[in-house]
Amino acid sequence: MSNVLETIMTKAAALNKNIVLPEGEDKRVVEAASKIVKQGLARITLLGNPEEIAQNNPGVDLTGVTIVDPKNYAKTAEYAAMLYELRKAKGMTEEMALQTLHTDYTMYGAMMLKFGDVDGLVSGACHSTANTLRPGLQVIKTAPGIKTVSSSFIMVAPNGPSKYNPDGVAVFGDCAINIEPSAQELADIAISSAATAKNIAGIEPRVAMLSFSTKGSGNDDKFFKSVPKVQEATAIAKASAPDLKLDGEFQFDAAVAPEVGKLKAPDSTVAGNANVFVFPNINAGNIGYKIAQRFGGYMALGPICQGFAKPINDLSRGCNVDDIIAVVAITALQ
Ligand SMILES: CC(C)(COP(=O)(O)OP(=O)(O)OC[C@H]1O[C@@H](n2cnc3c(N)ncnc32)[C@H](O)[C@@H]1OP(=O)(O)O)[C@@H](O)C(=O)NCCC(=O)NCCS
């Protein structure tokens, strides 16, 4: 296990948070629930029918795991009334609210989170990213001052610190949620990714707004206006978070290589030593983190959701038990 992950686990255990796992039908989730509680990493609320969970997972000791059955829980009616209030303007009826909570357990978990009955939600082992995030987007909404829910990966270097990555860790955002962010959304992604770098990765953020252009060296005024978008996002983020070390627009080499940074952006305190990288869209971000992972041997922790008013995280459907445990620990820290 990497040092970064070990530190996250230790910090999470000390917080003793209650995390809801809505996917009681998934064997990996049930096994992770058992291990998390045994290791004292967090308290777990598992959603599903207790008899079915026991039947489908013989030999898994669920002592200490709270199992809530949405179809028979005392607070379901209260959650349904609140869900109706929150979504009636969008066409939800009282009947639909109860029906939703009986069938969409991710929404059920989101309502438990809304009520403060749990501290965080982790789902997605057997649901798509969109179906995992939509309940949170609809009822938990964004944190004060943030308009955009986004995501980042903590990228852990295979051999510790190196010339272009002196921290041995970097944060990449947004590689998984916002497909073509606007300038304002990109600024939100930058500020949220910096918070993830500080609070979860444990590094002092120096944020680079990435592009194929460095400080006006390239332009695409005629086509997609992607360079002006990153320039505008940089200005918005600087105005919203004046104390944050953030600059752009930078090509990746100008962001990480001191010799290139000095040449292309001599006045910047971020050029040449950035550790948080904000990609202009999901295409660049998703491709970028996978190159670092496959060619560079980096471990990618995430995607970590950022900007929700309360912590929610999405698992990859290919996740294993250890991945679930790691994401629960990250969620506890958020
Ligand atoms: C995030 C995502 C799931 C949102 O889904 P969606 O179908 O666009 O959601 P909707 O348009 O129904 O929006 C639901 C609500 O969330 C809000 N919302 C959507 N995206 C949001 C965002 N990034 N930040 C904040 N709020 C957002 C909407 O305003 C809407 O609010 P309302 O219903 O109260 O008006 C979608 O952007 C998506 O699928 N992204 C790519 C995910 C993916 O496939 N990633 C690959 C994995 S590596």
The ligand as a MOL file (V3000), in Angstrom:
LIG
                    3D

  0  0  0     0  0            999 V3000
M  V30 BEGIN CTAB
M  V30 COUNTS 48 50 0 0 0
M  V30 BEGIN ATOM
M  V30 1 C -22.5950 14.0830 -14.0460 0
M  V30 2 C -23.6960 13.5920 -14.9490 0
M  V30 3 C -23.9880 12.1950 -14.5160 0
M  V30 4 C -24.9490 14.4160 -14.7500 0
M  V30 5 O -25.9960 13.6900 -15.3370 0
M  V30 6 P -27.1590 14.3920 -16.1350 0
M  V30 7 O -27.9890 13.3380 -16.7640 0
M  V30 8 O -26.5470 15.4500 -16.9740 0
M  V30 9 O -27.9600 15.0040 -14.9840 0
M  V30 10 P -29.1700 15.9580 -15.1740 0
M  V30 11 O -28.9890 16.8370 -16.3580 0
M  V30 12 O -30.4080 15.1220 -15.0870 0
M  V30 13 O -29.0070 16.8210 -13.8910 0
M  V30 14 C -29.4690 16.4330 -12.6260 0
M  V30 15 C -29.2920 17.6260 -11.7330 0
M  V30 16 O -27.9030 17.7810 -11.4370 0
M  V30 17 C -27.4530 19.0700 -11.8030 0
M  V30 18 N -26.0920 18.8820 -12.3380 0
M  V30 19 C -25.7130 18.1450 -13.4100 0
M  V30 20 N -24.3650 18.1460 -13.5220 0
M  V30 21 C -23.8880 18.8980 -12.4950 0
M  V30 22 C -22.5820 19.2670 -12.0640 0
M  V30 23 N -21.4710 18.8730 -12.6820 0
M  V30 24 N -22.4790 20.0450 -10.9530 0
M  V30 25 C -23.5620 20.4520 -10.2800 0
M  V30 26 N -24.8280 20.1360 -10.6370 0
M  V30 27 C -24.9830 19.3770 -11.7390 0
M  V30 28 C -28.4450 19.5660 -12.8080 0
M  V30 29 O -28.4870 20.9680 -12.7920 0
M  V30 30 C -29.7220 18.9420 -12.3180 0
M  V30 31 O -30.2750 19.6630 -11.2660 0
M  V30 32 P -31.8800 19.7750 -11.1280 0
M  V30 33 O -32.4630 18.4360 -11.5210 0
M  V30 34 O -32.1000 20.0840 -9.6890 0
M  V30 35 O -32.2580 20.8450 -12.0750 0
M  V30 36 C -23.2720 13.6950 -16.4480 0
M  V30 37 O -22.6470 14.9100 -16.6460 0
M  V30 38 C -22.3990 12.6040 -16.9230 0
M  V30 39 O -22.9040 11.5440 -17.2980 0
M  V30 40 N -21.0270 12.8440 -16.9690 0
M  V30 41 C -20.0650 11.8960 -17.4710 0
M  V30 42 C -19.9340 10.7450 -16.5400 0
M  V30 43 C -19.1570 9.6240 -17.1590 0
M  V30 44 O -19.6550 8.8560 -17.9490 0
M  V30 45 N -17.9100 9.5430 -16.7650 0
M  V30 46 C -17.0410 8.5470 -17.2180 0
M  V30 47 C -16.5260 7.8080 -16.0300 0
M  V30 48 S -14.7900 7.7120 -16.0670 0
M  V30 END ATOM
M  V30 BEGIN BOND
M  V30 1 1 1 2
M  V30 2 1 2 3
M  V30 3 1 2 4
M  V30 4 1 2 36
M  V30 5 1 4 5
M  V30 6 1 5 6
M  V30 7 2 6 7
M  V30 8 1 6 8
M  V30 9 1 6 9
M  V30 10 1 9 10
M  V30 11 2 10 11
M  V30 12 1 10 12
M  V30 13 1 10 13
M  V30 14 1 13 14
M  V30 15 1 14 15
M  V30 16 1 15 16
M  V30 17 1 15 30
M  V30 18 1 16 17
M  V30 19 1 17 18
M  V30 20 1 17 28
M  V30 21 1 18 19
M  V30 22 1 18 27
M  V30 23 2 19 20
M  V30 24 1 20 21
M  V30 25 1 21 22
M  V30 26 2 21 27
M  V30 27 1 22 23
M  V30 28 2 22 24
M  V30 29 1 24 25
M  V30 30 2 25 26
M  V30 31 1 26 27
M  V30 32 1 28 29
M  V30 33 1 28 30
M  V30 34 1 30 31
M  V30 35 1 31 32
M  V30 36 2 32 33
M  V30 37 1 32 34
M  V30 38 1 32 35
M  V30 39 1 36 37
M  V30 40 1 36 38
M  V30 41 2 38 39
M  V30 42 1 38 40
M  V30 43 1 40 41
M  V30 44 1 41 42
M  V30 45 1 42 43
M  V30 46 2 43 44
M  V30 47 1 43 45
M  V30 48 1 45 46
M  V30 49 1 46 47
M  V30 50 1 47 48
M  V30 END BOND
M  V30 END CTAB
M  END
